[in-house]
């Protein structure tokens, strides 16, 4: 095969479901290649006297059949595809020779030029398989193949490579959690759906920088302003989602954090379901965990806190509309994370102290978490009301209460 190394390989996708595939050798190469063969539905026989723990687990789970011995003549009978990956050169040569005689496509990990098939660098994104091979006058370059693959797959996932669907799309709505604010913290799926949208209805707390990346034809609706005045009531948002989806548009409802964590996502999903409109929910990174983490605060820590509780603070403890048992929260020893509580933190702190929390309990307020404007203000339950005023802390801010606030103080 060496004399043909300058010719390109012919790309083809093998359909191996139910077809015999033989893997000779149970080491690291097999460990990397077997999952894809299993996913393809191949009837896999592993021939090897030993195997890595991961490969052995595949055999124990019944995903492959393992013959615990070295290669023997005839092992490739009735085989469609073979992978030869042992450290025994003589066994590799013998198996490769049998593959040649039986016209079995064969990959060799020790000598690519002697093989009849090469394994491309592969990646997948939403039903698309990307396979990259490099070859030519300068020889094969697996690292370059992997780099090209990674660039393409990442581009497809984050939407930087535009690959529109040309077949008829089903109109509907995606409720996308945009994460805490940093545009890099939206999920891969969320970013891809955003790149494919016709209409985006965005919250103020969503990752605004991502809107600048949208193509000019995408209609962006500010959920706080247009077209229903300065404040867009939830019913109006629901109506806008329904209206655009019924017009055949792919709609993304871009929210901050996670759609179902104080995001009214379920109200929107229910409204869409009542109209028979398909709805996809894409979870997001909640600010209740990510913002404290970005400020160096773990919401749990061994020997310090074994639980954390996330509470909405938009209603004061003495308000009859409150659904929170503040007395019970005061008795907990773990971490309290408050969202939407900046203007109520004084009343909340007093209530927690009245019901048993120490006034010296550490408190951290993290404003504009994960963004370039992030800042942290530390206090205690006794001083937090004064500190909020003195430091002019404003929403959005996540408030963390408990000893975990001091865990990362000496991180440097």
N, C-alpha and C positions, 0 to 999 in steps of 0.2 A: 504493500500500500504506500510505501514511502515515496515512490516515483510519481504518485498522483496527489501528493500533499498540497500542491499548488492549486488544485481544482476545488471549487466550492462544493460543499455537501448539498445534497438535494433535500430540502426541508419537507417533512411529512409528519402528520399526526397519527400515531399508532392507536388503534382502538383495541385495547387488550382485554376487555371485559370477558371473563370466562375462559381466556386463552392461557395456555401454559407458558409461564415465564420462569426461567431458572437463574438463580443468583448463586454464584460460586464464591464463597467467602463471607464471613459474618462479622467483619470488622467495621471501622468507622465509615468506609465508603458505602457499604450496604446499609448502615444505619441512616445515612443521609438520603439514599435513593429509594429505600423500601416504602416510606410513607406515600410517595407519589404513585408507585406501582399499586399499592393497596387501594389508594383513592380511585385509581383507574379500573378497579374491579378485576385485576388479573388473578389467575390461579397460580400462586407463587410457591415455588419449591426452593428452599434454601439448602445448599449442600455445603456443609462446613463442620469441622470437628468442634469448633467453639464459636461463641458469638458474644457481642457486647451485651450488657444487661438490658439495654433498650431493645435490641433485636430479639433477645430471649423473651422479653415481655410480649413482643408481637406474636411469637410462636405460642406462648402460653395462652394468649387471648384468642388463638385460632385464626389470626389474620394471615398467617403463612404456615406452610408445612416445613418442618425442619428435619432433614436427614443428617444426623450427627456423625459425619465421616468426611473424608477427603473426596475430591473429584475422582470419578471412575468413568472409563469409556462407556458411552451409551447414555450418559445422564441428560444429554440434550436431545434425545429422541422425541419427536413430536412437539418440539419447543418452537415457539414463535419468536421469542426474544430472550437473549441471554446477557447477563451482566457478570463479568469475570473480575473479581476484586480480592485476590488472595496475595499473600507475600511469598508464595511458592512459585518461582518463575517457571519451573517445569510443568506444574499443574496448569498454569495460565496458558502456556504454549499448547499443551495437549487439548485443553478445552477450546481454545481458539481454533485449532486445527479441526476439531469435530464440528464446530459451528460452520466453518468454511465448507466442509463436505456436505453438511445437511442443509445448507442454504438458510442458516439461522442468523438473523441480524444480531450482531454481537458487539458489546461495549467492553473495552478493556481499560481498567483504571491505571495499569502500569505502563501501557504502551499504546497511546492513541493512534499512532500511525499504523499499527498492526490490526486495528479494529475495523469492522465493517460499518459501525455506527458510532456516532458521537452523541453524548448527552448535552443538550443545550442548557444555558443558564435560563431558568424559567421563573416566571412570577405570574400571579393572577390578580385580577381586579374586576369584581362584578361580572363574572361570566366570561371574561376575556383572558386568554392565556397568551402571555408574551414569552417567546422562545428566541434566544439570541445565540448565534454561533459566529465566531470570528476565525477566519482562515485566509490563506493566500500566500503571497511571496514571503511574508515575514513570519509565517507559521501561525499556529493557533495561540490565542491569548485569552485563557479563561477569565483572568481578572478583568480584562477589558470587556468581555462578554457580560460579566456580572455587573459591571458599572453601567453599561448601556441598559441592561435589563432594569436595574434599580431606578435609573432616571426615567424610563418610560412608565414603569408601574407607578412610581410616585407621582408622575405627572397626570396619569389617568385618575389616580385616587384623589388628588387634591384639586383637580380641575384645571391645572396649568397647561395640560395638553387637552385641547378641545377635541372631543370625539363624540359629536352628537349622534343620537339614534335616528336613523333615517326611516325605520319602520314606524308605523303608527304607535304613538305613545298613549298610554292611558292617563287621562287628566286626573288630577287629584291633588292632595295636600300633604306635605311633609312637615310635621312639627319637629323642628330641629333645635336641639339644645346647643347654643353657641359657646358654652363655657363661661368662665368668669370675666372675660374681657380681652385677654391676650389672643390675637387672631390665630396664633399657632396652637392654641389649646382647644380648638374645635375638633371634633372627631373627623377621621378620614371620610367616613360616609356622609357626614353632614356637609363637609366642604364640597364633595362631589355633587351632591344634590343641589347645593347652592349654585354651582357652576352650570347646572342643567336647567335652572329655573327660568320661567317666563315672567313670573311675578314674585317679589319678595316683600312680605309684610314684616317689618322689623321693629323690635322693641328698642327703647333707648339704651337698655343695658346689654344689648347684644354686641358682638364684636364688630364695631362700626367700620374698622379698617377693611374688612372683607368686602364691604359694599363697593369700595373703589375699584375692586378687581372685576366687577361684573361687566359683561358686554353692554354696549349702549342700548340695545333693544330691550333689556330687562327693565320692567317697571318696578321701582322701589317705592313702597308706601310706608311712611312713618306712622306707626300705629298710635303715636301720641298726638298727631296733628291732622293728618289728611284722611278723609275729607270731612271729618265730623267735629271740627273745632279743636281747641287746644288739648282737650282730654278725650280720647277715643274710648267710649264705653265698651265693655266686653261684648255686649250684644252687637255693637257696630262692627267690631273686629270679626265676630263670627259671620256676620252678613257679608263682609268683604271677602272672607275666605270662600264662602259658598258661591258668591257671585262670580268670582274669577275662575273657580274650578268648573262651574257649570258652563263657562264660556270656552272650555276646552284647554285651559292653561295649566301648566305645571306650576304649582304654587308652593313656596316655602314660607312657613311661618317661623322666622328666626327669633329665638328667644335667648335671653341671658341664662347662664347656668344650665339646669335641666328642666325640660318642659313640665315635669310632674312634681317639682319641688317648689312650691309657692309660685308656680308659673301659670296656673289656670289651664294647663294643657288638656286635662281631662274634660273641662267644660267645652273646649273647642272640638275635641275628638267626638264628644257626644252630639254636638250640633251638626258636625259633618255626617256622622252615622245616621242621624235622623233624616238627612237629605239624600242618603244613599251614595255619598261621596267617599271614594277610597282615601284612607288616611294612613300614613306611615309615621311612626314615632321613632325619632332618632335621639337616644339619650345623650345628655351632655354632662360635662364635668361640673359638678355643683360647686358653687362658691363657698358653701359651708365647710368643705374640706380643702379645696384647692387654695383659697385665699389664706387661711391660716398657715398652710404648708409653705406658700410663697413667702410668708413673713417669718418663717423659721419656727412655727409652732405646730407640733404634732397634736392632733386632737385626742390621740391615745398614746400612752407610753408605759412600758413595762414598769410596774411598781409604783406608778403615779395615777393612771386613770385606765380603767377597764371598760369604760363606756363613754359615749358622747351623745348628747341630745340636741337636736336642731329645732329651734323654736322661732316662730314668727313673732316679732315684737311690734307689729304695726298697730296693735290694740293694747292699751294700757291695762295693767293687772286689775285695776278697779273698775274697768269698763264692763258693763253687763253683757256686751257682745263677746267677751273673751272666752275662748274654749280651752285655755291653758290652766292646768292645776299648778299654780306657782308655788303653793305650799309643798307639794310633792317634789317639785324640782329643787327646792331649797334643801331638801333632805338628801338628795343624791350626792354622791361623793365624786362623780365623774365630771366630765367637761360639758359646759353649756355653750352652744354656738347660737348666737342671735342674729337673725337677718331682719332688715327693715326696722331697726330698733333705735336708731340714733336719737330721735327726738323723744323717745320714751325711756331711755336708759336710766335716767334719774329715778323714776317711779319703779322701774324694774329692780334696780339695785336696792332701794329701800325695802321693797317687798321681800326680796330674797334674804336680806339681813333680818327682817322682822320674823321670818320663819326659820331661822337657824343658821344661815350661812354666815361665816365670819366676815366682818367688815374688811379684814385684811386680805380677803381672797383676791388674787391677782386678776386683772382684767387687761385685755389688749383690744384696741380698736384699729382695724386695718382698712384704710380708706383707699378706694380705687385699686383694689388688689389685683396683681399680675400685670398691671399696665405701667407705663412709664411714669405715671403720676402717683404710684403707690407710696403710702406713708403709714407708719405705725405709731400709735400713741399708747403708752402704758399707764395704768392706773390701778386702783383697787376698788372694791365695791363702795368703800367709804368716800373715795375721791373722784370717781368716774364722772359724776354729773358736772363737777367743777372743771375737770380736765376737758370735757367735750366743749364747753363754752370757751375756755381759755385758749385751746388749740384750734378752735373753729372747725371741728370735725363735722363733715357733711356727708350725706348719702351720695353714692352707695358705700356702705362700710359694713364689714363683718365684725361682730363683737365676740370675743372668746373669753369665757369666765372659767377659772380653775387653775390648779397648780401647774398644768401643762404650759401655761404662759411663760413660766420661768425656766422650763427645761432647756430651751435652746439659747438662753441668755449668754452663755459663754462659748457659743459656736465659733466666734472670731470671724 
